[in-house]
Amino acid sequence: MNLLHIFILALVQGLAELLPVSSSAHVVMAEKWLGLDPTAPEMTMLLVMLHTGTMFAVIVYFWRHWQEAYFSSAEAFKRNAWQLLLATAATGVVGLTLLEIIKHVFMAGAPSFEIEQLFGNRIIIASALAAAGILILVSSGLQRRATQHGQPMTTRAALWTGAVQGLCLPFRGFSRSGATISTSMALGVSRPVAEAFSFALAVILTPAVIVKEGYRLVHAHALSSSAGGLGHLLMPGLVGMVLSFLAGLLALRWLSGWLEHGRWHLFGLYCLAFSGVVWVAG
């Protein structure tokens, strides 16, 4: 992996992560087309570092909105914190349950199985992209209930949004932002609120993913025996993190504009089209 590879992957991640088109699917396919192994621990860790860059882009972009909506009063903070807590708990319950089902039912309880082994499977990626595209189109069709003047986030919507986020965790291609924003909008939550809530959930989720993949990387390579090896693996990730941060800020401005002008359905059509590309050319 060289600097050109990192630049390409960071650009793809930064733009696609914050658009509802599944950044992980785009990055995985880019890795395959560049001749890289998307299931390797190094590539998984690079993907996590790229996610970290876009996480900081989310914080910078939404910070003012979160201050006004979440920290305007003690009551607002308690209400929003409770909804985020419930949604995160629902994500954990659904995601971990789904992982156990995949491991023990579909993989016959293989002791060495890791969900990352499925990340390069083009059939799974294509199917997940198609599912995300359909969900986006359905929510777009219900947008009369999710206009700028729609309702605020409710406990029911938060639980369903968190549960759907849990469904996204094991599958590359099932856009997390697309699925969560679509779910909230389908339940009548206004577009700006759905968008801000979705990315608040992402900020909460990302550190846990980073810890998990960091442990997987250390376990796979026994890095404790070589400090230089650690630097060799982390430096590409740090470079990519900065690039994905900058690309992420641009993507967020694009996403907000398209949501505001009612172009949400176009992301669904794109997911369906890219699903076909992955299926044929993956």
C-alpha positions in Angstrom: 0.0 0.0 0.0 1.4 3.4 -1.0 0.5 7.0 -0.6 -1.6 7.0 -3.8 -3.7 4.1 -2.5 -4.2 6.0 0.8 -5.2 9.2 -1.0 -7.7 7.3 -3.1 -9.2 5.4 -0.2 -9.4 8.5 2.0 -11.1 10.5 -0.7 -13.6 7.7 -1.3 -14.2 7.2 2.4 -14.5 10.9 3.2 -17.1 11.6 0.5 -19.0 8.3 0.8 -19.1 8.0 4.6 -21.2 11.0 5.1 -23.5 10.4 2.1 -26.0 7.6 2.4 -24.3 5.4 -0.1 -22.2 3.1 2.2 -18.7 4.3 2.4 -17.5 0.9 3.6 -18.8 -0.8 0.4 -17.1 1.9 -1.7 -13.8 1.5 0.2 -13.9 -2.3 0.1 -14.5 -2.3 -3.6 -11.8 0.3 -4.1 -9.4 -1.8 -2.1 -10.2 -4.9 -4.3 -9.8 -2.9 -7.5 -6.5 -1.6 -6.2 -5.3 -5.2 -5.6 -5.6 -4.9 -1.8 -7.1 -7.4 0.6 -10.2 -5.8 2.3 -10.3 -8.6 4.9 -6.7 -8.1 6.1 -6.4 -6.6 9.7 -4.3 -3.7 8.3 -6.9 -2.7 5.8 -9.7 -3.0 8.4 -7.7 -0.8 10.7 -7.1 1.7 7.9 -10.8 1.8 7.3 -11.4 2.5 11.0 -8.8 5.4 10.9 -10.6 6.8 7.9 -13.9 6.6 9.8 -12.2 8.5 12.7 -11.4 11.3 10.3 -14.9 11.6 9.2 -16.1 11.3 12.8 -14.2 14.5 13.6 -15.7 16.1 10.5 -19.1 15.3 11.9 -18.3 16.8 15.2 -17.0 20.0 13.6 -20.0 20.3 11.2 -22.8 19.5 13.7 -21.3 21.1 16.8 -23.3 24.3 16.6 -26.6 22.4 15.9 -25.9 20.0 18.8 -25.2 23.0 21.1 -28.5 24.6 20.2 -30.6 21.4 20.3 -28.9 19.2 22.9 -27.4 21.7 25.3 -29.9 24.5 25.2 -31.3 23.5 28.6 -31.1 20.8 31.2 -34.4 19.3 30.1 -33.3 19.2 26.4 -30.0 17.6 27.4 -31.7 14.9 29.5 -34.3 14.1 26.8 -31.7 13.9 24.0 -29.2 12.0 26.1 -31.9 9.5 27.0 -32.9 9.0 23.4 -29.3 8.5 22.3 -28.7 6.0 25.1 -31.8 4.0 24.1 -30.8 4.0 20.5 -27.2 2.9 21.3 -28.5 0.1 23.5 -30.8 -1.0 20.7 -27.9 -1.0 18.3 -25.9 -3.2 20.7 -28.6 -5.7 21.3 -29.6 -6.1 17.6 -26.0 -6.0 16.3 -24.6 -8.5 18.8 -27.6 -10.8 18.4 -27.2 -10.7 14.6 -23.4 -11.4 14.9 -24.2 -14.5 17.1 -26.8 -15.7 14.6 -24.4 -15.4 11.7 -21.6 -17.2 13.6 -23.6 -20.1 15.1 -26.3 -20.6 12.4 -24.6 -19.7 9.1 -21.0 -20.4 10.0 -21.7 -23.5 12.1 -20.0 -22.0 15.2 -16.6 -21.9 13.7 -14.3 -20.8 16.5 -12.0 -18.8 14.3 -14.7 -16.9 12.5 -14.6 -13.1 12.4 -17.2 -10.9 10.8 -14.5 -9.1 8.9 -14.1 -12.3 6.9 -17.3 -11.4 5.1 -16.3 -7.8 4.3 -15.0 -8.7 0.8 -18.0 -10.8 -0.2 -19.5 -9.0 -3.3 -22.8 -10.8 -3.0 -23.4 -9.6 0.5 -22.2 -6.1 -0.4 -24.4 -5.9 -3.4 -27.4 -7.2 -1.5 -26.9 -4.8 1.4 -26.6 -1.8 -1.0 -29.8 -2.8 -2.7 -31.5 -3.1 0.7 -30.3 0.4 1.7 -31.4 1.8 -1.6 -34.9 0.4 -1.2 -35.1 1.8 2.4 -34.1 5.3 1.2 -36.6 5.2 -1.6 -39.4 4.1 0.8 -38.6 6.9 3.3 -38.4 9.4 0.5 -41.9 8.3 -0.6 -43.1 9.1 3.0 -41.4 12.5 3.1 -44.7 14.3 3.5 -44.5 13.1 7.1 -40.8 14.2 7.4 -40.7 17.7 6.1 -38.7 20.5 7.6 -41.7 21.1 9.9 -42.0 17.4 10.9 -42.0 16.3 14.5 -38.9 16.2 16.8 -37.2 12.9 17.7 -39.4 10.6 19.8 -38.4 7.7 22.0 -40.1 5.3 19.6 -38.2 6.7 16.6 -35.0 6.6 18.6 -35.4 2.9 19.4 -36.2 2.0 15.9 -33.4 4.0 14.5 -30.9 2.4 16.9 -32.2 -1.1 16.0 -31.8 -0.5 12.3 -28.3 0.8 12.9 -27.6 -2.6 14.6 -28.7 -4.3 11.4 -26.0 -2.4 9.5 -23.1 -3.3 11.7 -22.2 -6.8 10.2 -22.7 -5.8 6.5 -20.6 -3.7 4.3 -23.0 -2.0 1.9 -25.9 -1.4 4.2 -25.4 2.4 4.6 -25.5 3.3 8.3 -26.4 6.9 7.7 -28.8 6.1 4.9 -30.6 3.5 7.0 -30.8 5.6 10.2 -31.9 8.8 8.5 -34.4 7.0 6.4 -35.9 5.2 9.5 -36.3 8.4 11.4 -37.8 10.2 8.4 -40.2 7.3 7.8 -41.4 7.7 11.4 -42.2 11.3 10.9 -39.1 13.0 12.2 -38.0 16.1 10.4 -35.0 15.9 8.1 -32.6 18.1 10.0 -33.4 16.3 13.3 -33.0 12.9 11.6 -29.7 13.9 10.1 -28.2 15.3 13.3 -29.4 12.4 15.4 -28.0 9.9 12.9 -24.5 11.4 13.1 -24.7 11.8 16.8 -25.1 8.0 17.0 -22.1 7.6 14.7 -19.9 9.7 17.0 -21.0 7.4 19.9 -20.4 4.2 18.0 -17.0 5.0 16.3 -14.8 4.8 19.4 -16.0 1.3 20.2 -15.3 0.2 16.7 -11.8 1.7 16.9 -11.0 -0.2 20.1 -12.3 -3.5 18.6 -10.3 -3.2 15.5 -7.2 -2.0 17.3 -7.3 -5.1 19.5 -7.8 -7.3 16.4 -4.7 -5.7 14.8 -2.5 -6.1 17.8 -3.7 -9.7 18.2 -3.1 -10.5 14.6 0.4 -9.1 14.4 1.8 -9.3 17.9 2.9 -5.7 17.7 4.4 -5.7 21.1 7.5 -7.3 19.7 8.2 -4.4 17.3 7.6 -0.7 18.0 8.6 0.1 14.4 5.8 -2.2 13.1 3.2 -0.2 15.0 4.4 3.1 13.5 4.5 1.5 10.0 0.8 0.5 10.4 -0.5 3.6 12.0 1.2 6.3 9.9 -0.8 5.5 6.7 -4.0 5.6 8.8 -3.1 9.0 10.3 -2.5 10.4 6.8 -5.7 9.0 5.6 -7.6 10.3 8.6 -6.6 13.9 7.8 -7.6 13.5 4.2 -10.9 11.9 5.0 -11.7 14.7 7.5 -11.4 17.3 4.8 -13.4 15.3 2.3 -16.0 14.6 5.0 -16.7 18.3 5.5 -17.4 18.7 1.8 -19.7 15.7 1.8 -21.7 17.0 4.8 -22.4 20.3 3.0 -23.6 18.3 0.0 -25.8 16.0 2.0 -27.5 18.8 3.9 -28.2 20.6 0.7 -29.7 17.6 -1.0 -31.8 16.8 2.1 -33.1 20.4 2.2 -34.1 20.4 -1.5 -35.8 17.0 -1.4 -33.3 15.0 -3.4 -33.1 12.2 -0.8 -34.5 9.6 -3.3 -31.5 10.1 -5.6 -29.2 8.5 -3.1 -31.5 5.4 -3.1 -31.3 5.2 -6.9 -27.5 5.5 -6.7 -27.3 2.6 -4.1 -29.4 0.4 -6.4 -27.2 1.3 -9.4 -24.0 0.7 -7.5 -25.4 -2.6 -6.2 -25.6 -3.7 -9.8 -22.0 -2.6 -10.5 -20.7 -4.5 -7.5 -22.7 -7.6 -8.5 -21.3 -7.6 -12.0 -17.8 -6.2 -11.6 -17.0 -7.0 -8.0 
